[in-house]
Amino acid sequence: MSETSAYQGVTATQHEPGFGDYVQLLKPRVMSLVVFTALVGLLVAPVSLHPVEAFSAILFIALGAGASGALNMWWDADIDAVMKRTAKRPVPAGKVQAGEALAVGLALSGISVVMLGLATNVMAAGLLAFTIFFYAVVYSMWLKRSTPQNIVIGGAAGAFPPMIGWVAATGSVSLEAFLMFALIFMWTPPHFWALALFMKEDYHAAGVPMLTVTHGRKVTRAHILAYTILLVPVALGVAMTQIGGPLTLAVAVVLNAGFVLGALRIWRRDEAMAEADNYAAEKAFFRFSLIYLFLHFAAFLAEAALKSAGLGGW
């Protein structure tokens, strides 16, 4: 038994959703980044949780991230349907009905927040609730369709997980937690603008006011360079705190040198050069941005392990 649903002229065939469809509804790729950074925030905190408490905290933070993804897919089904990158998502593809996505998102939001509060503390639960609200309402419903600064301000939603992990362990916010937040917050614009450079037509077709659409690719290239340069002192600053050390500082120096060089290469290119090699530099910068963030947080974990062995830290 099937029915059809349409979003802005794109028609998809409904069918009985399977388990995999619901998993995709939760944006597992985004969830994996949330889980990793939250886990790092929890493990490098000066207070250790019981393994069961730590596992529970990460599980409910992951569910909260999944809730945000489901609510985002429910709200953005119309524009997802006209973008090549997102057209195969469960709702626009007709695999999951919009109402089901909303129900899943709301249910997981409530479960994750309440259970995180019970497993750890009220402050961590409050931060998770705010993160879900920020991503689903402030970013998805407001910023994304109204301003080219959407990804700048909206990037805060993806920056909260390590802070939530830290607060779950300690019950308070510290300089280290704030700087981990700031690292992801400042990394987000160049990461997504690099994607927008070679996916501009998607955003244009969907009417999303990404910077590439409203101000053009030349301005976007300059913004990528500016934010990459501003990211450097944040990354080096984290390395100088109690969760940092010589290893973290060395990793930060190497990664940020590579990131700045990549941004400079993009800034020097014009559209003719980019189109000639199918945006090779922009795609390489985007891929490196993923490695950049992963290695920074992996370095925090490695530094913590060295400290526990009496070898790391300042």
Secondary structure, DSSP 8 states (H G I E B T S, - for coil): ---EEEETTEEEE-----HHHHHHHT-HHHHHHHHHHHHHHHHSSSS---HHHHHHHHHHHHHHHHHHHHHHHHHTHHHHTT-TTTTTSTTTTTSS-HHHHHHHHHHHHHHHHHHHHHHS-HHHHHHHHHHHHIIIIIIIIIGGGT-TTHHHHHTHHHHSHHHHHHHHHHSS--HHHHHHHHHHHHHHHHHHHHHHHHSHHHHHHHT---HHHHT-HHHHHHHHHHHHHHHHHHHHHHHTSTT--HHHHHHHHHHHHHHHHHHHHHHH--HHHHHHTTSHHHHHHHHHHHHHHHHHHHHHHHHHHHHHTTS---
